Amino acid sequence: MAYEAKTKPTPVSPEAFIDSVDHPGRREDAHAVLALLAEATGHPPVMWGPSIIGFGKYRYTYDSGHSGEAPLVGFSPRKANLVLYMAAYGDGRNDFLARLGKHKVGKACIYLNRLADVDTGVIAEMAKWSMKTLKDRHPD
């Protein structure tokens, strides 16, 4: 049986998805991040799977031979945090994170409690850097 990625583009409206978020503050922050990333990336928002809003896409291939597509930049208004998905490569990322404001990090995730806790200009800069970094590392 062939592997089928769960995180792939869907026809669901990102705006409708955000409108369905229960927490009013998270919903408001998500609408703001949607506008911010659409402007910063120059790509329209697309739902990837049931809960990630992505901008642009790139193709990847793992050492195992598995390949697929993923958004260049993405985010998700989760129950506990607003999660940003950006490239996770080295010092460039660390420089942005040092200027971002209050956040937590995972390998490729940045967790925000509230958008008001961070510098949205840094998010826009990081989105542009993430897109360039991923395109350079994964040329089509």
Sequence and secondary structure as in RCSB ss.txt:
>XXXX:A:sequence
MAYEAKTKPTPVSPEAFIDSVDHPGRREDAHAVLALLAEATGHPPVMWGPSIIGFGKYRYTYDSGHSGEAPLVGF
SPRKANLVLYMAAYGDGRNDFLARLGKHKVGKACIYLNRLADVDTGVIAEMAKWSMKTLKDRHPD
>XXXX:A:secstr
     SS B SS HHHHHHT S HHHHHHHHHHHHHHHHHH S EEEETTTEEEES EEEE TTS EEEE SEEE
EE SS EEEE    HHHHHHHHHHHBS EE SSEEEES GGGB HHHHHHHHHHHHHHHHHHS  
